[in-house]
Amino acid sequence: MTKRRIVVSSPATIANFGPGFDSFGLCLDSPNDVVTLRRSRAGTAEVKVTGKSEGVPTSPTENTASYAALKLCELCGLENPGFSMTVKKGMKPGSGIGSSAASSVGGSLAMAALLDVKDREIVLEAAAMGEELISGTRHFDNVAAALYGGFTVVADVQNRKVIRIWPPPFRVVVAIPEVYVKTRDARNALPKTVELEDAVRNLSWASGMVHAMMRRNVRQVGAYLDDRLAVPHRKKLVPGFDQVRDRALKAGALGVSIGGSGPAVFAIAQENANEIRSAMVKAFKESVSLRAEAFIASPGKGATIEESQ
Ligand code: HSE
C-alpha cells in the first residue's frame, strides 16, 4: 500500500565522544527532532520548520532534512515523489549535540519509509550528505549514532562499516553555553597534521573506550574520555572549558569533554547528575560570564518511525 504520511523522531548525539574524532558517537534519549513527511504533488518539495528553528533554512535544497530526503531518492535511482515536510527542531543548530545529524537522519529515514526502502546503509549515506551540506565534510559519527542508537564506531569509513555497542547505563550531563560554533569553523581550527605522540595517545584511549563500553565499565568509560586531536585546538571556541571541566569532575563526573564541534560540554556520571549540572552552569557563569542551558540525558536507542500510514 502506498504510504502517505510518515513521522520520525530522531535524537541528539555526542560525536567524537572523547578520543574518537569523526569515529565515535553516542546516541542520547533526548532531545529529539521530529520530522513529518507527507506525500504531495509529484516532483514538488516544501519545508516548514518549527520549535528551536532560529537560523534553520526552509529551502528544500538548503534544509538538511529535506536535502537528505532528496538525496535518498537519488541514491535509490527514484524520482522525488513530491512531499511537504515539517521539521520540529528539539535542539538548536550549532550546539554540539548533532542538530544537523538529527534532522538529516529524520529526513532520510522518513523518505525511506515513504518509499519502502529497507536498506539502512542508503539511509546512512543520504543522511551523511545532509551533514556535508552544513559542515563541508561527509562525516558519519553523528548520523551513525542517531540512526543506529547506542555507542557507534565508524570502523571503516570507506566501506561505511559501523559497529554498534549497547552502552552500560549512565547519565550524560550536557551544558551548552550561549555561544554559536559552526562545525565548519571548528573543523578549520584543527591542524592538518598531528604529532605521532598525540596520535598514539588517542589510539590508546580509543581502544580503551571500546573495551570499556563492551565490558560495561562506566568508570573506565569516563577515564578514557580524553582527547589530544581536537579538544586542545577547539577549547578556544568554548570559553571556560577548563574551569567547567574541573568543576564537573569535582562534583563527581567520571569524565568530561566537548560534544562534537562544541560548544556543548558533556560529563559522564553514575550519580550526582543534578549537582554536576548545577556545577557546570555555575562554572560558565562565574568563570566567563556565560549563561548555559543544561540537561541530563541517558544513552538512547536511535531514530524511530513513530507513525507510518
Ligand atoms: N566529528 C565532527 C567534528 C562532529 O568534530 O567536527 C561535528 O558535529
Boltz pocket constraint, residues with backbone or C-beta under 6 A from the ligand:
constraints:
  - pocket:
      binder: B
      contacts: [[A, 15], [A, 16], [A, 21], [A, 22], [A, 23], [A, 96], [A, 98], [A, 139], [A, 141], [A, 142], [A, 183], [A, 186], [A, 187], [A, 230], [A, 259], [A, 260], [A, 261]]
      max_distance: 6.0
